[in-house]
Amino acid sequence: MVKSTERTIVFDELAEQYDNTGVEFFRPIADRLLELLAPQPGERVLDVGCGRGAVLFPAAAAVGPSGAVLGIDIAEAMIAATAADAAAREFANVEVRVLDGTAPDLPAGSFDLVAASMSAAHFPDPFATAAHYARLLRPGGRIGMTGPVPPPTLSEWDLGALRVDRIIAAADPDALAAAHPRVAALYGAHPFGRPGRIGEALCAAGFTEVAEHRQDVVLAAPTAQALIDWTWSNGLRVYWELVPPERREQVAAELAAELTECAAGGQVTAVYPVHHYLGRLPRTGGTT
């Protein structure tokens, strides 16, 4: 059993609407990550932070009936919903489990590929995380992790016309420290880790062919409100919940005005920059 934490509570609450608001976000990221990782028929894949299956189901289709995909997530409600989706889609090669992705208790050398789309790159110790996943991979195994392009500070986190810094600045700092100590720590320098740190962690864990690829994900919605609703359907919800209720309407109105002013062609858009971090273990030997 995974201990209930601020992360599990938030993502349990998000399970039904996660990746299901009409604004494409996780799927384009997953598609690009899988394009870079190129899962092959017969391979065994571990999907860390599987959410509602943006990586899980395309990976299962790629590895085919001779392969297998295990999806893990800390949120029980997320896993329950994704398990139901897998059953409805009749994916016999998919399994999902409630496990903490920072160091899941799984057999060493049991996977050909580890994919962590918008999950493991957020873990507090990337060196420990990379070393753990290196142990789970077979010789020649590949890893791919995706996370936000790291800004110097949260106030400088640039999503284009979507001024998320307004939400972050409006959060009550006392409530933040009390309710979400891990999130409070993000208010310092390099909230998502300093540039280059994940690549260094992969190298230290014994991965070779380490590379970093940028993807600017376009968030498109028919209205400003639809894009604001999207911010409630993912990890940004943490910040909204810490904005005093009496201020939320004002912050949302400011966001909507700016988004509408920048709208073009009948759509409201923003840009969410991410990095994909890749590595491969040597084909001979292994890690200790």
N, C-alpha and C positions, 0 to 999 in steps of 0.2 A: 504493500500500500504506500502510495506517495503521500507524504505529509502535506496537509493543506497549508498553502502560503498565499501571499498577496498575488503571486502569478497564477496559481491554480484557480483562485476565486474569480479573478478577472476573466480568464479564458473559459471557465465553466459558464459564466454569464453570457459570453459571446458566442457560444457554440452554435446556436440556431442561425444567427445572422452573419457569422464569420464567413467571409468570402462569398456573400450571398446578397449583396445590396444593389447589384447592377453596375457597379463601378469595377472594372477589371483591374486587379492589382496582383494578387498572389499567382494567378494563372500565367500571366506573361513572364513573371519572374521564374516560375517553375519551368516553363517551356524553355527559356534560355539556359537555365541551369542544366536541364536534361540534355539539351543540344550540346553543351560543352562536355558533359560527362559521358554521353553516348552509351547508355546501358545496352547490353547485348543479350540475345536469347540465351537462356539457361543460367544467367547470373543471379546471385542473391544480393538484394538491395536492402539497406537499412535507411528508413526515412525518419529523420530526427525532427520532432515537432511537426508531426504530419498534418495537424489541423484538420481541415475537411477534405484533404486528399488531392491538393493541387499537384503535388509530385507523385503521390502514392499511386493513383490510378494510371496516369500515363507511363510511369515506370513499370507497373504490372503488365501493361499492354506490350511494352518494349521487350521485357524479358520472357514473355510468353509462358505457356503452361509448364515448360521445363525449368523455369526460374521461379523465384519467390521474392516477395516484398514484405518486410515487416515495418509497420508504422508505429511509432511511439509518440506519446504526448503526455504532459503532466495533468491535463484536464480530463477528468472522468467523463463529463458531459460531451466533450469534443470526441473522445474515443467512442462513446456510445452512438453518437450520431454518425460517425464515419463508418463504424461497423455495420450499421443499418444500411448505409449507402453501398458498401461493398457487397452485402448480401443481395440487395436489390439489383445490383449490376452483375451479379453472378460471377464475381472474381474469385475463383477457387485458389489462386496463388497469392492472395492477400491476407495478412494477419495484422491486427492492431492490438496494442497493449498499453495500459497506463504505466509509464515508466518515466523517471526523471532523466532527461537527456544529458545532464551534465556528466553522468557516469553510470549508464545503464548496466545492470548486471546481466551480461550476455556472454556466451562462450567466445573465447579468443579465436581469431582466425576464421570466423564463420560467415564473413561477407566479402563480396567482391567490390562493393560500392557503398559508400556512405554519402547520403545527400541531406543537407540541412538548410532548407530554404527559409530565410528570415527567422532562424531559431538559434543555432549554436553560436553564431557570430555575436549574439548578445550575452553569452555566458560570461561570468565575471573573470574566469581564469582561462584564457584561450590556450595557454601552454599545457595545462592539465587536460583540457578538453581534447586537444589535438593528440596528445600522447595516449589518451584512453581509446580514441577511435583508431589510432594506428594499431593498437593491440587487437581490435576486433576485425581488422582487415587481413585478408590473405596476402601473400607476396604478390606484388603487382597491383594491389587494390588501389582504387581511386577514392578521393574525397572531394566534395564540393560544398562550400558553405556560402551563404549569401547574407549580407547585412547592409544597413544604410551606409552610404558614403559618409565617413566620420567627419562631422563639423567640429570646429574648435570648441564651441559651446552650444547648448541647446538654443540660446537666443540667436545664434547664427545658422541654425538649421534651415536650409533653403529648399522649400518645395515650390518654388515659383510663386504663382498667384495665390496659393493657399498659405496664408501667413500663420503657420502653426505656432510661431513665437508668441502670438497674441494669447493663445490658449495657455501656453506654458507660463507666460508672465502673469496671467490672472489667477493661477493656482494659489491656494492659501498655503504659505510655507509651513505654518505650524501643523496644519492638518496633514500636509505632505510628509513631514518628518515622522508624525505619529502613526500614520496609516500605511505608508509605503517607504520604509527606510531605503530599500534598494533603488527606488525611483528617485528619492531625495538625493542619493549619491550622484545621480546623473546631472545634477545642476552644477557640478564643477567643470573643470577643463576636460576636454576629450570625452564626452559622455558615452560614446560608442567605441571607445578605445582610440589610441593614437594611430595615425596613418601608418601602415606597414606592420602593425603588431601581429595580425593574424597570419600574414605570410611568414613572419619570423617564427611564430609558434609552429606552423606546419614544418618548416625546415628543421627546427629543434626536435620535432617528433620523428624525424627520419624520412619525411616526404621529399621527393624530388620533383622536377618539372613544376615547381610552384609558380603559379601565375595569378594575376588579378585582372579581371575584366569588368569594365563599367557598363552599366545599363541604365539609361534614363527612361523610367517607366512613366508613360503619359497616363494620367488619371483623367478620364473624360466622363462628364455627367450632363444630363439635359438641363439641369438648373443648379444654381449655387447651393440651394438647400439640399439637393441630392448629394452633392460632394461633402457638405458639412455632415450629413447623416452618415456618410462613409467613415468619417473620423470617429464616430461612435462605435463602429463595427470592428475595430482592431485595437492594437495596443495604445493608440492615441486616446482611447476612452479613459485610461488611467488619469490623464491630465484633466479631462473634462470633469471627471467626478470630484476633483479637488478644487475646481472653480466654485466659489460660493454660488448657490442656486440663484440668488438675486442678480448675479453678474452674468450668468450664462447667456441670457437673451441679448444683452448688449454686445458681448463678445461675438456671438453668432451673427448679429446684424452687421458688425464691422467686417467680419470675414465675408459675408454675403455681398456687401457693397463692393469690396475689392475684387472678388471673383467675378462679379457681374461686369464691372468696369473693364476687366481684362478678357471677357468672353469674346469669342469670334466664331463665325460660321454656325451659330445656333447651338454651340456647346460651350460648357464651362470646363476649363482644363487646369491642371496643375502638373508638375513634374516631380517625381520621387526618384532621386538618384540612388542606385544600389551598386555594390561591388560583389562580384562572384569570385571566391577564392578557391583555387584548385590545387591539388597535389596528387602524387602517385607514389606508392611505396616501391622500392626496388623489387625486381622480379625474383631475386634470389636473396637468401638471408632473411632478416626480419628485424623487428624491434625488440628490445628487452623489457 
